[in-house]
Amino acid sequence: MLANHTTLVRFLIEERRHHPDASGELNALILDVALACKAISNRVARGDLGSVLDPADAVNLQGEVQQKLDVLANEYFLRACEWGGQVAGIASEELDEPYPLPVQYPRGKYLLMFDPLDGSSNVDVNVSVGSIFSILRAPNPGTDAVLEDFLQPGTEQVCAGYAIYGPSTMLVLTVGTGVHTFTLDPELGEFFLTRPSIRIPNHASEFAINASNRRFWEPAVQRYIDECLAGRTGPRGKDFNMRWVASLVAETHRILRRGGVFLYPRDSKDAAKPGRPRLLYEANPMAFLIEQAGGLASTGRGRLLDIVPTDLHQRVPLIFGAADEVRRVESYHCDNNDRPDSSPLYGVRGLFRASIR
């Protein structure tokens, strides 16, 4: 293993050599994030043996019931990343406001945002879960960050990634030079580079969407999904498979490996939530990864990474994957999205409408 694979540490050192003026703080922060992910992986792998799969008897700001693992994973991230002097501020899905750094630790030049345990509602059924993170430059290095410092568009990210805790634990990372996968060797406790420079396949034969929300979708999304479901005899002229894991990390990992498209679109289910994924610590890091792998990420109406945030926990529609598929969905949003399509295929008595009545 040591002779044939590059460790995460070596990869980061080699990346730093391309930037002679780099201080090494970003590398140190990424390694602290990796340490937190190793600790979370260990607890997830223990399952019921670790007595952490039950609810935590608490609800976070988003109204979601917290699992014990949510709370524990959040603590692992905070303890691993607060002390080293690389960050000026930290924000988490599990905290209403930015985390106040302990006074005894130095302040650095980066901001760290994370979802400590994405897909945690799946842990009791042993489905893959993960952690998502995003790193920005702090506008005022060396001082405590304020809320407004975190409200930067996704184009300003210097690093993003996720860990997926499945049959093996993997860290998928970009520092703006492509997307690279590292696999954790549990015996050595080290991440090794196993898939460098991942590219999303151009062809797409899979889509991922929560079909139970169909009645709330906009006409553009209904049209796209109905065309996929029509298969070889429909307007797309080929068959598609539908996937839905309810874990953003798992969905992203599949698309990076096998291609396809993921949709969590704007819908009318809850007027207070124009989308489901959180912009800063879910949608932005995934969009950065997808674009670095040759795909596209959109709200359906434009590039996701261009959004200027207005709130720490802002929600957005999220559509990403193979570039041609995302462009198609965007074109449908531009084409009579405010009214149902008049085609018999999508009408009230049409093939697919009738099937869900």
Number of C-alpha atoms within 10 A of each C-alpha: 9 7 5 9 13 16 19 22 17 13 15 18 13 11 15 16 10 9 10 9 8 12 10 14 16 23 20 17 22 24 17 22 24 22 19 23 29 23 15 25 24 14 19 24 16 12 16 13 10 12 11 20 22 13 15 15 9 12 13 12 12 12 8 11 16 18 22 18 24 24 18 18 23 22 16 19 27 21 12 18 25 24 17 16 17 26 30 26 29 26 25 22 24 21 15 13 15 18 16 14 19 10 9 7 13 17 23 23 21 24 23 29 24 26 24 30 29 24 20 23 20 15 19 13 9 13 17 24 24 26 29 26 26 26 27 25 21 22 17 15 17 17 15 20 25 18 15 12 16 25 18 20 18 26 16 14 20 17 21 29 27 32 32 26 25 16 9 13 22 25 24 24 23 23 21 14 12 18 24 22 23 23 20 25 14 13 6 8 10 17 23 23 22 15 13 13 12 18 21 23 18 15 13 21 15 18 22 22 20 15 14 7 13 16 14 16 17 18 22 24 23 22 21 17 21 17 22 22 19 18 16 13 11 14 11 14 12 15 16 19 13 17 17 15 16 19 19 24 25 22 21 24 18 18 24 23 13 18 23 31 30 27 24 22 25 23 20 15 14 11 9 8 15 16 21 17 20 20 29 31 27 28 27 28 28 28 27 30 28 26 21 21 22 18 26 25 28 25 24 26 15 13 16 25 25 14 18 13 18 13 14 21 21 17 20 25 22 26 28 29 30 27 22 16 22 22 20 14 24 21 15 18 21 13 13 12 16 11 10 15 17 9 10 12 17 19 14 15 12 12 14 19 16 11 8 8 7
